[in-house]
Amino acid sequence: MAGAGTFRDDFGASVVVALVALPLCVGVAVASGVPAELGIVTGVVGGLVTGWFRGSSLQVSGPAAGLTVLVYEAVQAYGLPALGVLVLAAGVAQLGMGMLRLGRWFRAISVAVVHGMLAGIGLVLISGQLYALGGVEAPGQTLAKLRGVHELGAQADLAAVLLGVGTIAAMVAWRRVPARLRIVPGALVGVAAATAAAILLRLPVEKVRVTGVLAAVSPPGWGDFEVLASVGAVGTVVALALIASAETLFSAAAVDRMHDGPRTEYDKELIAQGVGNSVCGLLGALPMTAVIVRSAANVEAGARTRAARVLHGGWLLLFAVAFPQLLESVPLAALAGVLLHAGWKLLPARAVAALWRTHRGEAVVLVVTASAIVVTNLFEGVLIGLGLAVAKAAWETSHVHIEEVWEDEELCVQVLGNASFLRLPKLLDALDALPHGQPVRLDLSGLRHLDHACLTALEGWERTRTPLTGREGVI
């Protein structure tokens, strides 16, 4: 898998990626409403299982902030024991999509919908983690969280807020240190600093609860599979499979632009993710996806082969088994700071501004998708965004216009373009505006598409004109 000349690079990169992944694994698990260890379990599976597959050699998989909202809603609705069943079913669905060679079709998803999905996730993540930052119990619904933000100042624990804000400040400031020091990830520096401050000052803030990796692993029982009889649960499975697959393959496209090595084989990568999520489901852990933050760290750290991502899973396992007590010292506010920073980076402010200048329709799709996720939930919001994108594309491709040509005192009306029901009112208005009492010949040979609604309407219009023209008007 890795020759002697590249193993040193892969070994060093694996350590860096593991240090990046550790606080994110724990933070995503806590934000998802599950034990912190389950995030590490998913990270380990992402390395030791998914890492062996050939789909994408350098991108790294694990629990992702993009699935936090969906997992939290699923755990609240169906309980923690059902999570393994839902993740297992999503993994099997990904396997099926990969075997059917559907991976390439994910590239056809509107970029505006993807950006809108990430923005919506970012807003939901921020609204929830603001409460975690202040040590305050959050309301259940996102809109309720947003409405209650103004009251946080009076309820928040000042010590927790300072630790969380300090974590964010450390992550931002770490970007400005010399490059040789930035081999240690900013998230780890921020969490370590907050943890040290909480210990030295003996701050009475809530910390991560740890029971041990083996104790946290809980494979689903046969009775847990009854949840799949629920329509809502099936919808959650579909959402997990589609969103995890889309995020993985978009991440792969981004990672491919960062290095000169082998390109991603999308269908094989989809199969790899399906195997990984199936294993995560059998262990009762969080779902996984390829994560751009970890993948970028892997490339920037000099990884050459997939050995780096396999080794990173080994480092996570070693840390979780050998040093679980260290996790119990980490303040929840510090992890909230890491996730607030991650949520902020999901908000595509520059993309919205650029789209508004060039493709305002795409900007509207992005904003509507994000707003729908905040108002409803992730699955329904993405469906609304996809529906709007399809409607926009149908509207833009259904251009139709008429040209009037006189031929021997007879008006020939040529209808050109794509005549669909979306443009039918405009088309009929233009035809009704033609002079009455004048012979008219309707020429439809220039149409590239004519749906049944338009054909029926044009035939009806032709019948109303026939008594005036004395001939059949449609050709």
MIDREN-159138 format. One line per 5 residues: for each residue x, y, z of C-alpha. Coordinates in steps of 0.2 Angstrom, whole numbers, plus 5000, padded with zeros to 4 digits. Example, Ala and Ser with C-alpha at 12.3 -4.5 7.8 and 13.67 -1.06 7.14 Angstrom:
residues 2
5062,4978,5039; 5068,4995,5036 .
//
This chain:
residues 475
5000,5000,5000; 5014,5012,5004; 5032,5010,4999; 5047,5014,5010; 5049,5031,5002 .
5032,5037,5007; 5028,5029,5023; 5037,5042,5033; 5026,5056,5025; 5010,5045,5028 .
5015,5042,5046; 5018,5060,5050; 5002,5065,5041; 4992,5052,5051; 4997,5060,5068 .
4992,5077,5062; 4975,5071,5055; 4971,5062,5071; 4975,5077,5081; 4963,5087,5070 .
4950,5073,5071; 4949,5070,5090; 4941,5086,5096; 4929,5086,5081; 4924,5068,5084 .
4920,5072,5102; 4912,5088,5098; 4900,5081,5085; 4895,5067,5096; 4890,5079,5110 .
4881,5090,5099; 4872,5075,5092; 4865,5070,5109; 4875,5054,5110; 4890,5048,5121 .
4906,5056,5116; 4914,5040,5114; 4903,5036,5099; 4911,5050,5089; 4928,5042,5092 .
4921,5025,5087; 4915,5032,5070; 4932,5041,5068; 4941,5024,5071; 4930,5015,5058 .
4932,5029,5046; 4951,5026,5047; 4953,5007,5050; 4938,5001,5039; 4934,5015,5025 .
4953,5020,5024; 4957,5003,5016; 4946,5006,5000; 4953,5013,4984; 4939,5026,4980 .
4949,5041,4986; 4966,5039,4992; 4968,5055,5003; 4951,5060,5009; 4948,5056,5027 .
4931,5050,5034; 4923,5052,5051; 4908,5060,5060; 4903,5076,5052; 4895,5092,5058 .
4884,5092,5042; 4875,5077,5049; 4874,5083,5067; 4856,5091,5065; 4849,5075,5057 .
4856,5063,5070; 4850,5074,5084; 4833,5074,5078; 4833,5055,5075; 4839,5052,5092 .
4826,5063,5100; 4812,5055,5089; 4817,5036,5090; 4830,5035,5104; 4848,5030,5105 .
4846,5011,5102; 4838,5015,5085; 4852,5025,5079; 4862,5010,5074; 4848,5003,5064 .
4846,5019,5055; 4865,5021,5051; 4866,5003,5046; 4851,5005,5034; 4859,5021,5027 .
4875,5011,5024; 4866,4998,5015; 4858,5011,5004; 4875,5018,5000; 4882,5001,4995 .
4867,4999,4983; 4870,5016,4975; 4888,5012,4973; 4885,4995,4965; 4872,5003,4954 .
4885,5016,4949; 4875,5031,4954; 4890,5040,4962; 4893,5050,4947; 4875,5057,4947 .
4878,5066,4963; 4888,5078,4953; 4872,5084,4945; 4865,5091,4961; 4863,5109,4961 .
4878,5118,4969; 4866,5131,4976; 4856,5117,4985; 4872,5110,4992; 4878,5127,4998 .
4860,5130,5005; 4861,5114,5014; 4877,5118,5022; 4871,5136,5027; 4856,5128,5035 .
4866,5116,5044; 4878,5130,5050; 4863,5141,5056; 4855,5126,5066; 4872,5121,5073 .
4876,5139,5078; 4859,5141,5086; 4861,5126,5096; 4879,5128,5101; 4876,5146,5108 .
4866,5138,5122; 4880,5124,5125; 4893,5138,5125; 4883,5147,5140; 4879,5131,5149 .
4860,5133,5146; 4848,5120,5141; 4842,5123,5123; 4824,5123,5117; 4819,5109,5106 .
4816,5118,5089; 4828,5129,5080; 4816,5144,5078; 4813,5143,5097; 4832,5143,5099 .
4834,5158,5088; 4820,5167,5097; 4828,5164,5114; 4845,5170,5110; 4842,5187,5116 .
4839,5180,5134; 4855,5170,5134; 4865,5184,5142; 4855,5183,5158; 4856,5164,5160 .
4873,5160,5153; 4887,5154,5164; 4901,5167,5163; 4915,5155,5166; 4908,5143,5152 .
4906,5158,5140; 4924,5164,5143; 4931,5146,5140; 4921,5144,5124; 4925,5162,5117 .
4943,5159,5122; 4943,5142,5112; 4937,5152,5096; 4949,5166,5099; 4964,5153,5100 .
4958,5144,5084; 4957,5161,5075; 4974,5167,5081; 4983,5151,5078; 4981,5154,5059 .
4994,5168,5061; 5008,5159,5070; 5023,5153,5060; 5019,5138,5048; 5031,5126,5057 .
5020,5128,5073; 5003,5126,5063; 5007,5107,5061; 4997,5106,5078; 4979,5110,5073 .
4971,5126,5080; 4956,5116,5086; 4967,5105,5097; 4976,5121,5104; 4960,5129,5108 .
4952,5114,5117; 4969,5111,5126; 4970,5129,5132; 4952,5129,5138; 4954,5113,5147 .
4970,5119,5156; 4962,5135,5161; 4947,5125,5168; 4959,5114,5178; 4970,5127,5185 .
4956,5139,5190; 4945,5125,5196; 4931,5132,5186; 4914,5123,5190; 4909,5121,5172 .
4901,5105,5164; 4913,5093,5156; 4912,5078,5144; 4906,5062,5152; 4915,5047,5147 .
4911,5029,5151; 4924,5020,5140; 4924,5016,5122; 4919,4997,5124; 4905,5002,5136 .
4898,5015,5124; 4897,5002,5109; 4880,4995,5109; 4875,4985,5093; 4856,4986,5089 .
4845,4971,5094; 4832,4963,5083; 4819,4972,5091; 4827,4989,5087; 4824,4985,5068 .
4805,4988,5071; 4809,5007,5069; 4810,5004,5050; 4791,5001,5050; 4790,5020,5053 .
4788,5031,5037; 4798,5045,5047; 4812,5033,5051; 4813,5028,5032; 4814,5046,5028 .
4828,5048,5040; 4838,5034,5032; 4835,5041,5015; 4841,5058,5021; 4856,5051,5030 .
4861,5041,5014; 4859,5055,5002; 4867,5069,5012; 4882,5058,5018; 4885,5053,5000 .
4883,5070,4993; 4895,5078,5006; 4907,5064,5003; 4908,5066,4984; 4908,5085,4984 .
4923,5083,4997; 4931,5071,4985; 4930,5084,4971; 4938,5097,4982; 4952,5086,4988 .
4956,5080,4970; 4960,5099,4966; 4972,5099,4981; 4984,5086,4975; 4992,5078,4959 .
4989,5060,4964; 4975,5047,4958; 4958,5055,4955; 4943,5049,4965; 4933,5034,4958 .
4916,5040,4964; 4906,5023,4964; 4920,5015,4973; 4921,5029,4986; 4902,5027,4988 .
4904,5008,4992; 4918,5012,5004; 4906,5024,5013; 4892,5012,5013; 4904,4998,5021 .
4910,5011,5034; 4892,5016,5039; 4886,4998,5039; 4900,4994,5052; 4896,5010,5062 .
4878,5005,5062; 4882,4988,5069; 4892,4996,5083; 4878,5008,5087; 4889,5023,5082 .
4887,5039,5073; 4886,5040,5054; 4901,5045,5044; 4905,5055,5029; 4921,5061,5021 .
4926,5077,5030; 4934,5091,5020; 4943,5098,5036; 4952,5082,5040; 4955,5078,5022 .
4963,5095,5018; 4974,5093,5034; 4979,5076,5027; 4985,5083,5010; 4993,5098,5018 .
5003,5087,5030; 5011,5078,5015; 5001,5062,5015; 5005,5051,4999; 4994,5036,5000 .
4979,5029,5009; 4990,5023,5023; 4989,5040,5032; 4970,5039,5034; 4971,5021,5040 .
4985,5025,5053; 4974,5040,5059; 4961,5028,5064; 4974,5018,5074; 4979,5034,5083 .
4961,5038,5088; 4958,5020,5094; 4975,5021,5104; 4970,5037,5112; 4952,5032,5117 .
4958,5016,5125; 4974,5022,5133; 4969,5040,5139; 4950,5041,5141; 4952,5050,5157 .
4959,5065,5148; 4942,5067,5139; 4933,5069,5156; 4943,5085,5159; 4937,5094,5143 .
4924,5107,5146; 4908,5106,5135; 4910,5125,5132; 4926,5122,5123; 4919,5109,5111 .
4904,5121,5108; 4917,5134,5103; 4925,5122,5091; 4908,5118,5083; 4902,5136,5083 .
4918,5140,5073; 4914,5125,5061; 4896,5131,5059; 4902,5149,5055; 4913,5142,5041 .
4898,5133,5034; 4889,5149,5030; 4893,5153,5012; 4892,5172,5013; 4904,5175,4998 .
4895,5162,4988; 4878,5171,4991; 4886,5188,4986; 4894,5180,4970; 4878,5172,4965 .
4868,5187,4968; 4879,5197,4956; 4879,5184,4942; 4864,5171,4945; 4851,5178,4956 .
4840,5163,4954; 4853,5152,4961; 4856,5164,4976; 4837,5163,4979; 4838,5144,4979 .
4852,5144,4991; 4843,5156,5003; 4827,5147,5002; 4835,5130,5005; 4844,5137,5021 .
4828,5145,5027; 4818,5129,5024; 4830,5119,5034; 4829,5131,5049; 4810,5132,5048 .
4807,5113,5046; 4821,5101,5047; 4836,5095,5036; 4827,5082,5026; 4812,5093,5021 .
4823,5108,5019; 4834,5099,5006; 4818,5092,4997; 4811,5110,4996; 4828,5116,4989 .
4829,5102,4976; 4811,5105,4971; 4814,5124,4969; 4830,5120,4959; 4821,5109,4947 .
4807,5121,4945; 4819,5135,4941; 4828,5124,4928; 4812,5119,4920; 4807,5138,4919 .
4823,5143,4912; 4824,5129,4899; 4806,5132,4893; 4809,5147,4883; 4796,5150,4869 .
4793,5164,4857; 4784,5168,4841; 4789,5176,4825; 4777,5184,4812; 4781,5182,4794 .
4770,5188,4779; 4769,5176,4764; 4757,5181,4750; 4746,5192,4761; 4745,5177,4773 .
4752,5179,4791; 4763,5164,4795; 4766,5163,4814; 4781,5152,4818; 4782,5146,4836 .
4800,5143,4842; 4809,5135,4857; 4802,5123,4870; 4783,5124,4873; 4778,5118,4890 .
4764,5121,4902; 4775,5133,4911; 4775,5146,4896; 4757,5142,4890; 4750,5158,4897 .
4763,5169,4888; 4761,5159,4872; 4742,5161,4872; 4743,5179,4876; 4755,5182,4861 .
4743,5172,4849; 4727,5181,4855; 4736,5197,4852; 4737,5193,4833; 4725,5203,4822 .
4708,5196,4820; 4700,5193,4803; 4717,5190,4795; 4722,5173,4788; 4735,5165,4799 .
4745,5150,4797; 4753,5142,4813; 4770,5134,4810; 4776,5123,4824; 4790,5115,4815 .
4803,5126,4825; 4798,5118,4842; 4811,5107,4850; 4798,5101,4863; 4779,5102,4864 .
4770,5095,4879; 4752,5089,4879; 4745,5104,4888; 4752,5116,4874; 4747,5105,4860 .
4729,5104,4867; 4729,5123,4869; 4736,5126,4852; 4723,5115,4844; 4709,5124,4853 .
4716,5141,4848; 4717,5134,4830; 4699,5129,4830; 4694,5147,4836; 4703,5154,4821 .
4698,5142,4808; 4681,5150,4804; 4691,5166,4801; 4705,5159,4790; 4694,5146,4781 .
4709,5133,4783; 4718,5122,4795; 4730,5134,4804; 4742,5121,4813; 4756,5113,4803 .
//
